[in-house]
């Protein structure tokens, strides 16, 4: 299956922007091919619960606990969450699976997440000399995520379904196509050039 760009079109933009319209020239050809289809992380997580192998509301005790925890994580700071869980009425009447902030965050961490962070410790040399006559050194933490895995996570996230751009576009601020607009990454000349290069490379193989 192949995806082709749409024909040129006019798009409305917010009134407070300098130009009233975006005149869009889409890339005239195939911009992507489906290599294979697979379920996203979220779909696999959902199917696992529907199959009965895992409790439907896990890692929470039930739907009510899930609703309460969701409300707490969205509206209450972590210190206050700890205070809330330690209230006598909550401990006595709610029978929650978490008695403190640490257990609460464990339940949250068990939910599907994005690409994991990795930390490298690196030693850097400064431009100041220490008492021993040597340049001072310092250990720094470098936190990073695998960019390929990040792209896969973004493409597979159902929240972004229909909102991802796969093909380049040339955008103009006027109907005669004399004033270019560069307002998104895919409107840059580089993306268009790379699409042309990729097409010729695959065509010659």
C-alpha positions in Angstrom: 0.0 0.0 0.0 1.3 3.5 -0.8 0.3 6.9 0.3 0.1 9.8 -2.1 -0.1 13.4 -1.3 -3.3 15.4 -1.8 -3.6 18.1 -4.5 -2.9 21.7 -3.8 -5.4 23.2 -1.3 -6.1 26.3 0.7 -6.2 26.1 4.5 -7.6 28.5 7.0 -5.3 29.7 9.8 -6.0 31.7 13.0 -7.1 35.3 12.3 -4.4 36.7 14.5 -1.6 35.4 12.2 -0.1 37.8 9.6 -1.6 36.0 6.6 -5.2 34.8 6.3 -4.6 31.7 4.3 -2.1 29.0 3.7 -1.8 27.9 0.0 -0.5 24.4 0.1 1.3 22.5 -2.6 1.6 18.9 -1.6 4.4 16.6 -2.8 3.2 15.2 -6.2 3.9 11.5 -5.6 4.3 8.6 -3.2 5.5 9.8 0.2 5.5 6.5 2.1 4.9 2.8 1.8 3.5 0.4 4.4 6.2 -2.3 5.0 4.1 -4.2 7.6 1.4 -3.7 10.1 1.5 -4.4 13.8 -0.3 -3.4 16.9 0.8 -0.5 19.0 2.0 -0.8 22.6 -1.3 0.6 23.7 -3.3 -1.9 21.6 -1.2 -4.8 22.9 -1.7 -3.6 26.5 -5.5 -3.3 25.9 -5.8 -6.7 24.3 -3.9 -8.3 27.1 -6.5 -7.1 29.6 -9.4 -8.1 27.3 -8.1 -11.6 27.0 -8.5 -12.2 30.7 -4.8 -13.0 31.3 -4.5 -9.8 33.3 -7.2 -8.0 35.4 -9.0 -5.4 33.3 -8.1 -2.6 35.6 -4.6 -3.7 36.6 -2.4 -2.3 38.0 -5.4 -0.8 39.9 -7.8 -2.7 42.1 -10.9 -1.7 40.1 -12.4 1.1 38.1 -13.1 3.3 41.1 -9.5 3.2 42.2 -8.4 3.9 38.7 -10.7 7.0 38.6 -9.4 8.2 42.0 -5.8 7.7 41.1 -6.2 9.5 37.7 -7.8 12.4 39.5 -5.0 12.6 42.1 -2.2 12.5 39.5 -3.9 15.3 37.4 -4.9 17.6 40.3 -2.8 17.0 43.4 1.0 17.4 44.0 3.0 14.4 45.1 3.4 15.6 48.7 -0.3 16.2 49.1 -1.0 12.7 47.6 1.0 11.2 50.5 -1.0 13.3 53.0 -4.3 12.2 51.3 -3.5 8.5 51.4 -2.6 8.7 55.1 -6.0 10.3 56.1 -7.8 8.1 58.5 -11.0 8.1 56.5 -9.2 7.0 53.4 -7.4 4.2 55.1 -10.5 3.0 56.9 -13.1 3.2 54.2 -11.4 3.1 50.8 -9.2 0.0 51.0 -6.8 1.3 48.4 -4.0 -0.8 47.0 -1.5 2.0 47.9 -1.0 3.3 51.4 1.6 5.9 50.6 3.1 8.0 47.8 5.8 5.4 46.9 3.2 2.7 46.4 0.9 5.1 44.5 3.7 6.0 42.1 4.5 2.3 41.6 0.9 1.8 40.3 1.4 4.8 37.9 4.8 3.5 36.7 3.2 0.2 35.8 1.1 1.9 33.1 2.3 1.9 29.5 4.9 4.6 29.1 7.0 6.1 26.3 10.6 5.4 25.5 12.7 4.9 28.6 15.4 7.4 29.6 19.0 6.2 29.9 21.7 8.0 31.9 25.4 8.1 31.1 28.0 9.5 33.4 30.7 11.5 31.6 33.8 13.2 32.8 34.5 16.6 31.4 37.7 18.7 31.7 37.3 22.4 32.4 39.4 25.5 31.7 40.4 26.2 35.3 43.5 24.8 37.0 43.3 23.3 40.4 45.8 23.5 43.3 47.7 20.5 41.9 48.3 22.3 38.7 45.9 20.1 36.7 42.8 21.2 34.9 39.7 20.6 37.0 37.4 17.8 36.1 33.7 17.2 36.8 31.3 14.3 36.4 28.1 15.1 34.6 25.0 13.1 33.9 23.8 12.8 30.3 20.2 11.8 30.0 19.1 10.5 26.6 16.5 8.5 24.8 16.9 6.4 21.6 15.7 8.7 18.8 14.6 5.7 16.6 12.5 4.3 19.5 11.0 7.8 20.1 9.9 8.0 16.4 8.3 4.5 16.7 6.5 5.5 19.9 5.1 8.6 18.3 4.0 6.8 15.2 2.4 4.1 17.3 0.6 6.4 19.7 -3.1 6.4 18.9 -3.4 9.9 20.4 -1.7 11.2 17.3 -3.6 9.1 14.7 -4.4 11.4 11.8 -2.2 14.2 13.0 1.2 13.1 11.8 2.7 14.5 8.6 4.5 12.0 6.3 5.0 14.1 3.2 6.6 17.4 2.4 4.6 20.5 1.4 5.4 23.8 -0.1 3.3 26.5 1.6 2.6 30.0 0.3 1.0 33.1 1.8 -0.5 34.2 -1.5 -2.5 32.6 -4.3 0.2 33.4 -6.9 2.8 31.3 -5.0 5.3 34.1 -4.7 5.7 34.3 -0.9 6.8 31.1 0.9 5.7 30.2 4.4 7.9 28.0 6.6 5.7 27.3 9.6 6.1 23.5 10.1 9.1 21.1 9.7 7.6 19.4 6.6 7.3 22.8 4.8 11.1 23.2 4.6 13.0 22.7 1.4 15.2 20.1 3.0 12.3 17.7 3.5 11.1 18.1 -0.1 14.7 17.5 -1.4 15.1 14.4 0.7 11.7 13.1 -0.6 12.9 13.5 -4.2 16.2 11.8 -3.4 14.6 8.9 -1.6 12.2 8.4 -4.5 15.0 8.2 -7.1 17.0 5.9 -4.8 14.2 3.4 -4.4 13.2 3.6 -8.1 16.7 2.6 -9.2 17.0 -0.4 -6.9 
